[in-house]
Every structure is written in C-alpha cells, then in structure tokens.
Amino acid sequence: MDNIPQFLIEMLEKQYGKELAEEILQGFSIKRKVTLRVNTLKTTSEQVEKVLKEAGIEYSKVSWSNEAYIIENVNEKELQELDVYEKGEIYMQSLSSMLPPIILEPKEGFDILDMAAAPGGKTTQIASETGDKAFITACEKNKIRADRLKYNIEKQGARKITVLMQDARNLDDYFSFDKILLDAPCSGSGTINLNDEKLEKIFTKDLIIRSVKTQFELLKKAITVLKPGHEMIYSTCSILKEENEENISKILKSGKVEIVPINQEIFKDIPLLPVSQEGTICVCPNELYEGFFITKIRKK
C-alpha cells in the first residue's frame, strides 16, 4: 500500500477513525470478483444461468437483484468470449454501480435524464428496468466517451435513448424530467487501484477540489430541470464526505429539496460505511463491492 497518497490515508482516518480506515484500505487491496448484469431487453436470467452452467462457469447471486451475478471461477476476458456477451445479453458491471438505477425506481413512460452517462452501464440498466418504455436522455460531453456510450446502447438493444453530446451543466433550463440520475464525476476514492503506479500523480487534493465544484454545479442544474414533487439520485464512486454528504448539505440549504431515505432493509447484505447524512448510503469497498455513495432527493 506504499503508493496510496498519505493525505488520503489521513482523510479516511479523520472521517472514519483508524480502524475503519484500515478496513477500507484493505478493501482497496483485495482483487474484486467479476460481476455482470443480465440485459432483460434481450434475454432472461434463466437463459443466462443455463449458458453459464453449460460453460462450466460458477456463479452466485445477490439478494437485492435478480439480474446481478457474481462470477466465481473465470475472469472477464473468458466471459467476453461467450456468445451472450457478444450479443449484448449480459453487461459487465460492478455491483455498486447497479445500485443507483435500482434506487431511482424508473417507470415506463417517464422522461429520464442521465447526466453523466458514459460508458452506459447505468443508462442501459434504466432502459432494461423499464422494458425500454421510458424516454431517456443521456449526456456525455466527450466525443470518444459519447461514441462508446452509443455503441453500448446499440449493443444492448435500447431504442429510446437520445445521446446529447453536451456538458449537462449547460442544459437548457426549459428541460423538464420525471427522474434524474446524476452519477457525478468524482475523485474515484472508492475505487482506488493500488496496482496503478501513477496513483500518487493521478489522485491529488486538486482532483478532489475540482470534483466537488463540478458535482455541486451538476446538482444545481439537476434540481432546476427536475419536475417538482419528483425524485433524483445523486451518486459518486467516492467515499469522502467532501464529495458526498457535504455537497448534499449545501444543496439542502436551498430549501428546494429534501432527502428521501433509502430503504436499507433491501440492501442489508451490502457492507455499509457510517454516513453523516441520514437516509443516504455509502458502500464499503471489499472483494465484491466498490466504495460508492448514493442519496435520493425529492424536489419540493
């Protein structure tokens, strides 16, 4: 763990205490199991299970989704050789990143905005959750990432997604959405890769400061274009309160929104970290999960 920036260790110890910070650091060092999501626009969980069994692939499931699978005995490359992968019937996705679309509870016929959509795992999951009967607008400002997003949408067979190559912060205020997913760009403090030799160069205090600023600007825009009485998700793959609870606290001060407590009973099998904002959840990194923060917000 020599290449973990010292300032991050100090931040984690200050926020979580020494013992829990140590557990988090251990979570970074464990090799995470391969996980996937069944794309119900093209197939069923039963069909995928049949394919996995025939290929001698061992798997286990989670309690909170019928579409999420933990692969026990092969790596991602081997899975990518399967027909089901080639046809877009499965999507390689981390368990933590499957949570925001589920907690969003998207509905058929809704106008839904995904504010930072690439590479498209959550976008296509929303399409899958709604049987491709919601109207999804997916924003991505970077051309290469937007092309990747379009490729994944097409491969997954989602037909009602419009890709906007635009920074979501610059969306016209006349837009109006029933649901919004803001999986905000962040420092990635919940998904630290200890094998990355450039970690100390990439993960900096400046990155956190810039992330917080962008996140708050996106949050403000999201609340502007969310219909009154409707809900949105704010999530990050960070476990630092600066990017999470503190951003939420600032937005609550506007008086325009309130937190909708997440039903933790559904996610009782997920390792959670303590949070300072009641009703939100923060996932602890371990061999199955990435560090991840999620909150549900309603516009008054």
C-alpha positions in Angstrom: 0.0 0.0 0.0 3.0 2.2 -0.3 1.6 4.1 -3.3 -1.6 5.3 -1.5 -1.2 9.1 -1.1 -0.6 9.9 2.5 -3.2 12.7 2.5 -5.9 10.2 1.5 -5.0 8.0 4.4 -5.2 11.0 6.7 -8.6 12.0 5.3 -10.0 8.5 5.7 -8.7 8.3 9.3 -10.2 11.6 10.1 -13.6 10.7 8.6 -13.9 7.1 9.7 -11.4 6.5 12.5 -8.2 4.5 12.3 -9.7 1.0 12.5 -12.3 1.6 9.8 -9.8 3.4 7.6 -7.6 0.3 7.8 -10.6 -1.9 6.7 -11.2 0.5 3.7 -7.5 0.3 2.7 -7.7 -3.5 2.9 -10.7 -3.3 0.6 -8.7 -1.5 -2.0 -6.0 -4.2 -2.0 -8.4 -7.2 -2.5 -8.9 -8.3 -6.1 -12.6 -7.8 -6.8 -14.6 -10.6 -8.3 -16.1 -10.2 -11.8 -19.7 -9.3 -11.8 -22.3 -8.9 -14.5 -25.8 -7.8 -15.2 -28.3 -9.7 -17.3 -29.8 -7.5 -20.0 -33.5 -8.3 -19.9 -34.2 -6.4 -23.1 -32.6 -9.4 -24.9 -32.8 -12.4 -22.6 -33.8 -13.7 -19.2 -31.8 -14.6 -16.0 -32.8 -18.3 -16.5 -31.3 -18.3 -20.1 -28.1 -16.8 -18.9 -27.8 -19.2 -16.0 -28.2 -22.1 -18.5 -25.4 -20.7 -20.6 -23.1 -20.2 -17.6 -23.7 -23.8 -16.4 -23.1 -25.3 -19.8 -19.8 -23.4 -20.0 -18.8 -24.6 -16.5 -18.9 -21.1 -15.0 -19.7 -21.0 -11.3 -21.7 -18.0 -10.1 -23.6 -16.7 -7.1 -26.4 -14.2 -6.8 -27.2 -11.2 -4.6 -30.3 -10.7 -2.5 -31.2 -7.3 -4.0 -31.5 -8.1 -7.7 -32.5 -11.0 -9.9 -30.2 -9.7 -12.7 -26.9 -9.3 -10.8 -24.4 -12.2 -10.9 -21.0 -12.8 -9.1 -18.7 -14.9 -11.2 -16.6 -17.3 -9.1 -14.1 -19.1 -11.3 -13.4 -17.2 -14.5 -12.1 -13.8 -15.4 -13.6 -11.0 -17.5 -11.7 -12.0 -20.7 -13.1 -15.5 -20.6 -16.7 -14.2 -20.2 -16.2 -11.9 -23.1 -15.7 -14.9 -25.3 -19.2 -16.1 -24.7 -22.0 -15.6 -27.2 -24.2 -13.9 -24.6 -21.6 -11.2 -24.2 -21.1 -10.8 -27.9 -24.9 -10.4 -28.4 -25.2 -7.8 -25.6 -27.3 -10.2 -23.4 -25.0 -9.6 -20.5 -23.2 -6.4 -19.4 -20.0 -6.4 -17.3 -20.9 -4.0 -14.5 -19.8 -3.6 -10.9 -22.4 -4.4 -8.2 -22.1 -1.0 -6.6 -22.8 0.8 -9.9 -26.0 -1.3 -10.3 -27.5 0.2 -7.2 -28.3 3.8 -8.3 -30.7 2.8 -11.2 -32.5 0.4 -8.8 -32.9 3.0 -6.1 -34.0 5.6 -8.8 -37.1 3.3 -9.4 -37.6 4.4 -13.1 -41.0 3.9 -14.6 -42.4 3.3 -18.0 -43.4 6.4 -19.9 -41.2 8.7 -17.8 -38.8 11.3 -19.2 -35.5 10.4 -17.5 -32.2 12.2 -17.6 -28.8 10.5 -17.1 -26.4 13.5 -16.6 -23.0 11.8 -16.9 -23.9 8.7 -18.9 -20.8 7.1 -20.5 -19.9 4.3 -20.8 -23.6 3.5 -20.5 -24.0 0.7 -17.8 -26.5 2.6 -15.7 -28.2 4.2 -18.8 -28.9 0.8 -20.3 -29.8 -0.6 -16.9 -32.6 2.1 -16.7 -33.8 1.0 -20.2 -33.8 -2.6 -19.0 -35.6 -1.8 -15.8 -38.4 0.0 -17.7 -38.6 -2.6 -20.5 -37.3 0.1 -22.9 -40.5 2.1 -22.3 -39.0 5.2 -20.8 -37.6 8.1 -22.7 -34.0 8.5 -21.7 -31.8 11.5 -22.4 -28.1 10.6 -21.9 -25.5 13.4 -21.6 -21.8 12.9 -22.4 -19.6 15.9 -23.3 -16.5 13.9 -24.5 -16.7 12.6 -28.1 -14.8 9.4 -27.6 -16.9 8.6 -24.5 -20.1 9.5 -26.3 -19.2 7.1 -29.1 -18.6 4.4 -26.5 -22.0 5.2 -25.0 -23.7 4.9 -28.3 -22.0 1.6 -29.1 -23.1 0.1 -25.7 -26.7 1.4 -26.2 -26.9 -0.2 -29.6 -25.3 -3.4 -28.4 -27.8 -3.7 -25.5 -30.8 -3.1 -27.9 -32.1 0.0 -26.1 -34.1 2.1 -28.6 -35.5 5.0 -26.6 -32.2 6.7 -25.5 -31.2 10.0 -27.0 -27.5 10.8 -26.6 -26.7 14.5 -26.2 -23.0 15.3 -26.7 -23.1 18.1 -24.1 -21.9 19.0 -20.6 -25.1 18.5 -18.6 -24.2 21.7 -16.6 -25.1 23.6 -19.8 -28.5 22.0 -20.4 -31.3 24.5 -21.2 -33.4 25.3 -18.1 -36.6 24.7 -20.1 -35.9 21.0 -20.0 -38.1 19.1 -17.5 -37.7 15.5 -16.3 -39.6 13.0 -14.2 -36.5 11.3 -12.9 -32.8 12.2 -13.0 -29.7 10.1 -12.4 -26.6 12.1 -11.5 -23.8 9.7 -11.1 -21.4 12.5 -10.8 -17.7 12.7 -12.0 -15.6 12.2 -8.8 -12.2 11.5 -7.4 -12.8 7.8 -7.5 -11.7 7.5 -3.9 -14.0 4.4 -3.5 -12.4 2.6 -6.5 -8.7 3.1 -5.8 -6.5 0.8 -7.9 -3.4 0.0 -5.8 -1.6 -1.5 -8.8 -1.6 1.8 -10.6 1.9 3.1 -10.4 0.7 6.6 -11.3 -1.8 6.7 -8.4 0.0 9.4 -6.5 0.2 11.6 -9.6 -3.5 11.0 -10.6 -5.1 11.1 -7.2 -4.5 14.6 -5.8 -6.1 17.1 -3.5 -6.7 19.2 -6.5 -8.7 16.4 -8.1 -11.0 16.3 -5.1 -11.4 20.1 -5.1 -12.3 20.2 -8.8 -14.7 17.2 -8.4 -16.6 18.9 -5.6 -17.0 22.0 -7.7 -18.3 20.1 -10.7 -20.6 17.9 -8.6 -22.3 20.9 -7.0 -22.8 22.6 -10.3 -24.4 19.5 -11.7 -26.5 19.1 -8.6 -27.9 22.7 -9.0 -28.7 22.0 -12.7 -30.4 18.7 -11.9 -32.7 20.4 -9.4 -33.5 23.1 -11.9 -34.6 20.6 -14.6 -36.3 18.1 -12.2 -40.1 18.4 -12.0 -41.5 19.5 -8.6 -42.6 16.5 -6.5 -40.2 14.2 -8.4 -37.1 12.4 -7.4 -33.4 12.1 -8.5 -30.4 10.1 -7.5 -27.0 11.7 -6.7 -24.2 9.1 -6.5 -20.4 9.0 -6.7 -17.8 6.3 -6.6 -16.2 8.3 -3.8 -16.3 7.6 0.0 -15.2 11.1 1.0 -17.8 13.3 2.7 -16.5 16.4 0.8 -17.9 14.9 -2.4 -20.9 13.3 -0.8 -22.7 14.5 2.4 -21.2 18.0 2.3 -22.5 18.5 -1.3 -25.9 17.3 -0.2 -25.9 19.5 2.9 -25.2 22.6 0.7 -28.0 21.7 -1.7 -30.5 21.1 1.2 -29.8 24.7 2.3 -31.5 26.0 -0.9 -34.8 24.8 0.7 -35.9 23.4 -2.7 -35.2 19.7 -1.9 -35.4 17.0 0.7 -33.8 13.7 1.2 -35.9 10.6 0.6 -34.4 7.9 2.9 -33.1 4.8 1.1 -34.7 1.6 2.3 -31.6 -0.1 3.8 -33.5 -3.3 4.6 -33.4 -4.2 0.8 -29.6 -3.8 0.9 -28.9 -5.5 4.3 -26.3 -7.8 2.7 -24.2 -4.9 1.4 -21.2 -3.7 3.6 -22.0 -0.1 4.5 -19.9 2.7 6.0 -21.3 5.2 8.5 -22.7 8.4 7.0 -23.3 11.8 8.5 -26.4 12.5 6.4 -29.3 10.3 7.5 -31.1 8.4 4.8 -28.1 8.2 2.5 -25.8 5.1 2.0 -22.1 4.7 1.5 -20.8 1.2 0.4 -17.5 0.0 1.9 -15.1 -1.4 -0.7 -14.4 -5.2 -0.4 -14.0 -8.2 -2.7 -17.5 -7.7 -4.1 -18.2 -4.0 -3.9 -16.5 -0.7 -4.9 -16.8 2.2 -2.5 -19.9 4.1 -3.5 -22.2 6.8 -2.2 -25.9 7.1 -3.0 -28.6 9.6 -2.0 -32.2 10.1 -3.2 -33.5 13.6 -3.4 -37.0 14.9 -3.9 -37.8 18.4 -5.3 -40.4 20.1 -3.1 
